[in-house]
Amino acid sequence: MTKTVNHWIGGKTVEGTSGQYGPVTDPATGAVTTQVALASAEEVDAAVAAAKAAYATWGTSSLAQRTTVLFRYRALLDAHRDEIAALITAEHGKVHSDALGEVARGLEIVELACGITTQLKGELSTQVSNRVDVSSIRQSLGVVAGITPFNFPAMVPMWMFPLAVACGNTFVLKPSEKDPSAANLLAELAAEAGLPDGVLNVVHGDKVAVDALLAHPDVAAVSFVGSTPIARYIHATASANGKRVQALGGAKNHMLVLPDADLDAAADAAVSAAYGSAGERCMAISAVVAVGAIGDELVAKIRERAEKIKIGPGNDPTSEMGPLITAAHRDKVASYVTGAAAQGAEVVLDGTGLTVEGFEDGHWIGLSLLDKVSTDSDAYKDEIFGPVLCVLRVDTYEDGVALMNASPFGNGTAIFTRDGGAARRFQLEVEAGMVGVNVPIPVPVGYHSFGGWKDSLFGDHHIYGNDGVHFYTRGKVVTTRWPDPADAPAGVDLGFPRNH
């Protein structure tokens, strides 16, 4: 009998009632291993109602109460790292080490939330006028929602709900229906840590559930990570319904390699950043921009390394890259490679014919490397979200930066050089939200914020860090005047000498 992933509402598992289910496959075998309940609008209403009821007490709970739960939660997540990672591998396909890394990056934000007492401190100015003080405080919003993608089924939810609940909000999570099990385990562990019923709820679903959250009058804010077209839709729809929105979209991340760079280090970085997690990450390097005469040597070094990557099931310790999430996505990624030559690219590596012995029905694709790619080709313009690396050639640093800044995306970028002056110019001139200097994937640590520019972010706030705290709270300014006790009315003795 097929296993069913149900919702988590009000501190317990709740069976789906819509009658609609989605398939969950093992990407290494192509077999459907699980079905996930897809929520109706009424089931979303039930989750929001549970969150709203819980907010009545959680929203006024003490900081000490919240952080006590979060510290216990952090310990439980640490103890269950392997179990969470195994669920990710089973449903997403990424290798176990990648999955463990995902859990570790999510834990960073739980740790940040454990220290929320410092983040929520207000400000005070005394004697701004005679006997007048002004203070600024931050307060929670109420019920907030998160809509998260398939590529990081544990990390991205952990980028959202720990901070949200630490700030005093309650949360409704709608994870990807392609790999839903990790989200339920995160919620179960939160309950075990002592998070009160209804503070964290998980509803599974498709567009019906998403639209119900975007329109719900009791949802104050929506966080989203996914593709740019959906991010734009989420932002427009939720904003039109009066909600605060942070919607992180897609990317086309460039790595500029200057002639003075250590080409071995640059090639190592390009391979790990382009092909790690099968390229299914919004911070993957998908375009290397080679400056000057180094292109041939750099491409040769990248090819040499790429050909050694072992592809296989994610639960095989010898595998360095796993399958793609679905067969349909695998076929779409392959189409960019098979059509590249006709659009002027030189196909250095073609991974589209790969199969893995014993797992012939898995969603396999090998590493592909396209050289001399033009900026008007589909492989360059689109976010492929797979293990395809494009190499573009330019004559100068200025040409490279101009090419990168012309992209509609502005998520992450990197430069490889030994020249500090060039790196300094680059970090100021490039139009992207996250910049790496000899670092290929510049995902910030938890106490800084993650987010891009241009079509990679819709909304004003980046995710986690200070921006995350500000997103999940709203400011209030209090101006106070108290009379001097010496001016108390006659007949009231406070022990102060009279002024007159």
Salt bridges, closest charged atoms under 4 A:
GLU43 OE2 - HIS7 NE2 3.48
ASP45 OD1 - HIS216 NE2 3.23
ASP78 OD2 - ARG74 NH1 3.73
ASP78 OD1 - ARG81 NE 2.55
ASP82 OD1 - HIS96 NE2 2.79
GLU83 OE1 - HIS80 ND1 2.76
GLU102 OE1 - LYS94 NZ 2.75
GLU108 OE2 - ARG105 NE 3.17
GLU111 OE2 - ARG74 NH2 2.68
GLU177 OE1 - LYS174 NZ 3.27
ASP211 OD2 - LYS207 NZ 2.62
ASP218 OD1 - LYS52 NZ 3.45
ASP264 OD1 - LYS301 NZ 2.93
ASP264 OD1 - ARG305 NH2 3.05
ASP268 OD1 - ARG305 NE 2.44
GLU280 OE1 - HIS92 NE2 3.23
GLU280 OE2 - HIS329 NE2 3.73
ASP296 OD1 - ARG393 NH2 2.86
GLU304 OE2 - LYS308 NZ 3.95
GLU307 OE2 - ARG303 NE 2.99
ASP331 OD1 - ARG330 NE 2.72
GLU346 OE1 - LYS372 NZ 3.52
ASP371 OD2 - ARG393 NH2 2.76
GLU398 OE2 - ARG425 NH1 3.76
GLU429 OE2 - ARG425 NE 2.92
GLU431 OE1 - LYS454 NZ 3.72
ASP455 OD2 - ARG232 NH2 3.48
ASP484 OD2 - ARG131 NH2 3.97
ASP487 OD2 - ARG131 NH1 3.16
